[in-house]
């Protein structure tokens, strides 16, 4: 049976929503950078600022976890969700940093497709998190959204595999291939973490509804 908690515990849900929205901002910024890749180095700091905002929200969740006796759901699930939301944005930042450091140049079509899929997955993460506060009345919606996140991750895996295969097929420059393979892997990791968040949310709903 769903457990009832004091109103003060709603702060956990507010912080999760804040973290998810910062993640979405980072994903949309990445998408915009791909369209204007020439300005990527100049705009990297915008992403770093978002990452730092995300770190502060994560710290606040952990601090609240340490000082709260009754939590809205399992303490380990709260910690893991906060950590994964933070690490997705870390992976986005690492993706752009690698592109800048490696001077990777124009992203190819498949990489831009992967970025677009990632943005859609983060939109669904925001949606799923927004329903957590009233998970008992939103169980069906949450499960459907988590399934959509999983579908986006599967589609992203497919794009990743074909994108890396194209690198090996179409370039004779081994260093270029190595650079872009690492960039692809970093973004694919971010998408995997979105799926992990979906699984965590689904698990929470199964436990508490």
LINJONOR-V256445 format. One record per pair of residues at least 24 apart in sequence whose ideal C-beta (glycine too) atoms are under 10 Angstrom apart, sorted by the first residue. I is the first residue (numbers start at 0). GAP is how many residues later the second one is. D is the distance in whole Angstrom. If there is no record, write none. Layout:
<<I,GAP,D> <I,GAP,D>>
This chain:
<<0,135,9> <0,207,9> <0,208,9> <1,71,10> <1,132,10> <1,133,7> <1,134,5> <1,135,10> <1,137,10> <1,203,10> <1,205,10> <1,206,6> <1,207,6> <2,67,9> <2,68,10> <2,69,8> <2,70,8> <2,133,10> <2,204,10> <2,205,6> <3,68,10> <4,63,10> <4,65,6> <4,66,8> <4,67,5> <4,68,9> <5,62,10> <5,64,7> <5,66,10> <7,56,10> <7,60,8> <7,62,9> <8,55,9> <8,59,7> <8,61,7> <8,62,7> <8,63,5> <8,64,10> <8,124,10> <9,62,8> <9,123,7> <10,49,9> <10,50,9> <10,53,6> <10,57,9> <10,61,9> <11,48,10> <11,49,7> <11,52,7> <11,53,8> <11,56,8> <11,59,7> <11,60,5> <11,61,8> <11,66,6> <11,69,9> <11,70,9> <11,120,9> <11,121,9> <12,59,7> <12,116,8> <12,117,9> <12,118,10> <12,119,6> <12,120,4> <12,121,9> <12,122,10> <13,43,10> <13,46,10> <13,119,8> <14,42,6> <14,43,9> <14,45,6> <14,46,5> <14,49,7> <14,63,10> <14,67,8> <14,70,10> <15,41,9> <15,45,7> <15,56,10> <15,62,8> <15,65,7> <15,66,7> <15,69,7> <15,109,10> <15,110,10> <15,112,10> <15,113,5> <15,114,9> <15,116,7> <15,117,9> <15,181,10> <15,185,9> <16,40,10> <16,109,8> <16,112,6> <16,113,6> <16,115,8> <16,116,8> <17,35,9> <17,36,9> <17,38,10> <17,39,5> <17,42,9> <17,43,9> <17,67,10> <17,111,10> <18,34,9> <18,35,6> <18,36,10> <18,37,10> <18,38,5> <18,39,7> <18,41,9> <18,42,7> <18,62,9> <18,63,7> <18,65,10> <18,66,4> <18,67,7> <18,69,9> <18,70,8> <18,106,10> <18,107,10> <18,110,8> <19,34,10> <19,37,10> <19,61,10> <19,65,6> <19,68,9> <19,102,8> <19,103,10> <19,104,10> <19,105,5> <19,106,5> <19,107,9> <19,108,8> <19,109,4> <19,110,8> <19,112,10> <19,177,8> <20,32,10> <20,33,10> <20,36,10> <20,101,10> <20,104,10> <20,105,6> <20,108,9> <20,109,9> <21,28,6> <21,29,9> <21,30,10> <21,31,5> <21,32,5> <21,33,10> <21,34,9> <21,35,7> <21,36,10> <21,63,8> <21,64,9> <21,67,7> <21,104,10> <22,27,8> <22,28,10> <22,31,7> <22,34,10> <22,61,10> <22,62,6> <22,63,9> <22,64,10> <22,65,6> <22,66,5> <22,69,8> <22,99,5> <22,102,7> <22,103,8> <22,106,9> <22,167,9> <22,170,10> <22,171,9> <22,174,9> <23,26,10> <23,65,10> <23,95,8> <23,97,10> <23,98,5> <23,99,6> <23,100,10> <23,101,7> <23,102,5> <23,103,10> <24,25,6> <24,28,9> <24,29,9> <24,64,9> <24,97,9> <24,101,10> <25,24,5> <25,25,7> <25,27,9> <25,28,8> <25,62,8> <25,63,5> <25,64,10> <25,65,10> <25,66,5> <25,67,7> <25,70,9> <25,93,10> <25,96,8> <25,164,9> <26,61,9> <26,62,9> <26,65,7> <26,88,8> <26,89,10> <26,91,6> <26,92,5> <26,93,9> <26,94,8> <26,95,4> <26,96,8> <26,98,9> <26,99,10> <26,163,8> <26,167,9> <27,87,10> <27,91,6> <27,94,8> <27,95,9> <28,63,8> <28,67,9> <28,90,10> <29,62,6> <29,63,9> <29,65,7> <29,66,7> <29,69,10> <29,85,6> <29,88,7> <29,89,8> <29,92,10> <29,157,8> <29,160,9> <30,81,8> <30,84,5> <30,85,7> <30,87,8> <30,88,5> <30,91,10> <31,83,10> <32,62,10> <32,63,6> <32,66,8> <32,67,10> <32,74,9> <32,82,9> <33,62,10> <33,65,9> <33,72,9> <33,73,5> <33,77,7> <33,78,5> <33,80,10> <33,81,5> <33,82,9> <34,72,9> <34,77,8> <34,80,10> <36,62,8> <36,67,9> <36,68,7> <36,69,6> <36,70,6> <36,75,10> <37,67,10> <37,68,9> <39,56,6> <39,57,10> <39,59,6> <39,60,6> <39,64,9> <39,67,9> <40,55,9> <40,56,10> <40,58,9> <40,59,5> <40,60,10> <40,62,9> <41,58,10> <42,53,8> <42,57,10> <43,49,8> <43,52,6> <43,53,7> <43,55,9> <43,56,6> <43,57,10> <45,50,10> <46,42,8> <46,45,7> <46,46,5> <46,48,9> <46,49,6> <46,50,9> <47,45,6> <47,48,9> <47,49,9> <49,39,7> <49,42,9> <49,43,8> <50,35,9> <50,38,5> <50,39,7> <50,41,8> <50,42,5> <50,43,10> <51,37,10> <51,41,10> <52,36,9> <53,28,10> <53,31,7> <53,32,5> <53,33,10> <53,34,9> <53,35,5> <53,36,8> <53,38,10> <53,39,9> <54,31,6> <54,34,9> <54,35,9> <56,25,8> <56,28,8> <56,29,8> <57,24,5> <57,25,7> <57,26,10> <57,27,7> <57,28,4> <57,29,9> <57,31,9> <58,27,9> <60,24,9> <60,25,9> <61,24,10> <71,60,8> <71,61,8> <71,63,9> <71,132,9> <71,136,8> <72,59,8> <72,62,9> <72,130,10> <72,131,5> <72,132,9> <72,134,7> <72,135,5> <73,129,9> <73,130,7> <73,133,7> <73,134,8> <75,124,10> <76,123,6> <76,124,9> <76,126,7> <76,127,5> <76,130,8> <76,131,9> <77,122,10> <77,126,9> <79,116,9> <79,117,9> <79,120,6> <79,123,9> <79,124,10> <80,48,8> <80,51,9> <80,115,9> <80,116,7> <80,119,5> <80,120,7> <80,122,10> <80,123,8> <82,110,10> <82,113,10> <82,114,10> <82,117,10> <83,41,9> <83,109,5> <83,110,9> <83,111,10> <83,112,5> <83,113,5> <83,114,10> <83,115,10> <83,116,7> <84,37,10> <84,40,8> <84,44,8> <84,108,9> <84,109,10> <84,112,6> <84,115,10> <85,107,10> <86,102,9> <86,103,8> <86,106,6> <86,109,9> <86,110,10> <87,30,9> <87,33,9> <87,34,7> <87,37,8> <87,101,9> <87,102,5> <87,103,9> <87,104,9> <87,105,4> <87,106,6> <87,108,9> <87,109,7> <88,33,9> <88,101,8> <88,104,9> <89,96,10> <89,99,10> <89,100,9> <89,103,9> <90,27,10> <90,94,10> <90,95,6> <90,96,7> <90,97,9> <90,98,5> <90,99,4> <90,100,9> <90,101,9> <90,102,6> <90,103,10> <91,26,8> <91,30,9> <91,94,8> <91,95,8> <91,97,10> <91,98,5> <91,101,10> <92,93,9> <92,97,10> <93,88,10> <93,89,9> <93,92,5> <93,93,9> <93,95,8> <93,96,8> <94,87,9> <94,88,6> <94,89,9> <94,90,9> <94,91,4> <94,92,5> <94,93,10> <94,94,9> <94,95,7> <95,87,9> <95,90,9> <95,91,10> <96,86,10> <96,89,9> <97,81,8> <97,82,9> <97,84,6> <97,85,5> <97,86,10> <97,87,9> <97,88,6> <97,89,10> <98,80,8> <98,81,9> <98,83,10> <98,84,6> <98,87,9> <98,88,10> <100,78,9> <101,73,9> <101,74,9> <101,76,9> <101,77,4> <101,78,8> <101,80,8> <101,81,7> <102,76,8> <103,72,8> <103,75,5> <103,76,6> <103,78,9> <103,79,6> <104,71,8> <104,74,9> <104,75,9> <106,56,10> <106,73,9> <106,76,8> <106,77,10> <107,55,7> <107,58,7> <107,59,8> <107,62,9> <107,72,8> <107,76,10> <108,50,10> <108,54,9> <108,57,9> <109,48,10> <109,49,6> <109,50,8> <109,51,10> <109,52,6> <109,53,4> <109,54,9> <109,55,9> <109,56,6> <109,57,9> <109,74,8> <110,48,8> <110,49,9> <110,52,6> <110,55,10> <110,56,10> <110,69,7> <110,72,7> <110,73,7> <110,76,8> <111,47,10> <111,51,10> <112,42,9> <112,43,9> <112,45,10> <112,46,5> <112,47,10> <112,49,9> <112,50,8> <113,41,9> <113,42,6> <113,43,10> <113,44,10> <113,45,5> <113,46,6> <113,48,10> <113,49,7> <113,69,10> <113,70,7> <113,73,6> <113,74,7> <113,76,10> <113,77,8> <114,41,10> <114,44,10> <114,72,7> <114,75,10> <114,76,10> <115,36,10> <115,40,10> <115,43,9> <116,34,10> <116,35,5> <116,36,8> <116,37,10> <116,38,6> <116,39,5> <116,40,10> <116,41,9> <116,42,6> <116,43,9> <116,70,10> <116,74,7> <116,77,10> <117,34,8> <117,35,9> <117,38,7> <117,41,10> <117,69,6> <117,70,9> <117,72,6> <117,73,5> <117,76,7> <118,33,9> <119,28,8> <119,29,9> <119,31,10> <119,32,5> <119,35,9> <119,36,9> <119,74,10> <120,27,8> <120,28,5> <120,29,9> <120,30,9> <120,31,4> <120,32,7> <120,34,9> <120,35,7> <120,69,9> <120,70,6> <120,71,10> <120,72,10> <120,73,4> <120,74,8> <120,76,9> <120,77,8> <121,27,9> <121,30,9> <121,68,9> <121,69,9> <121,72,6> <121,75,9> <122,25,9> <122,26,10> <122,29,9> <123,24,5> <123,25,5> <123,26,10> <123,27,9> <123,28,7> <123,70,8> <123,73,10> <123,74,8> <124,24,7> <124,27,10> <124,68,10> <124,69,6> <124,70,10> <124,72,6> <124,73,7> <124,76,8> <127,66,10> <127,69,8> <127,70,7> <127,72,10> <127,73,5> <127,74,9> <127,77,9> <128,68,8> <128,72,7> <130,70,9> <130,74,9> <131,69,7> <131,72,7> <131,73,8> <131,76,10> <134,66,9> <134,69,7> <134,70,5> <134,73,7> <134,74,6> <135,69,9> <135,72,8> <135,73,5> <136,72,9> <137,67,9> <137,71,9> <138,66,6> <138,67,9> <138,69,10> <138,70,5> <139,65,10> <141,56,9> <141,59,6> <141,60,7> <141,62,9> <141,63,5> <141,67,9> <142,55,10> <142,58,9> <142,59,6> <142,62,7> <142,63,9> <142,66,10> <144,53,8> <144,56,8> <144,57,9> <145,49,9> <145,51,9> <145,52,4> <145,53,7> <145,54,9> <145,55,6> <145,56,5> <145,57,10> <145,59,8> <146,51,8> <146,55,9> <147,50,8> <148,42,9> <148,45,6> <148,46,6> <148,47,9> <148,48,7> <148,49,4> <148,50,9> <148,52,9> <148,53,9> <149,44,9> <149,45,6> <149,48,6> <149,49,8> <149,52,9> <150,44,10> <151,39,7> <151,42,7> <151,43,8> <151,46,9> <152,35,9> <152,38,5> <152,39,6> <152,40,9> <152,41,6> <152,42,4> <152,43,9> <152,45,8> <153,37,10> <153,41,9> <154,36,9> <155,31,8> <155,32,6> <155,34,9> <155,35,4> <155,36,8> <155,38,9> <155,39,9> <156,31,7> <156,34,8> <156,35,8> <156,38,10> <158,25,9> <158,28,10> <158,29,9> <158,32,9> <159,24,6> <159,25,8> <159,27,8> <159,28,4> <159,29,10> <159,31,8> <159,32,10> <160,27,9> <162,24,10> <162,25,9> <163,24,9>>
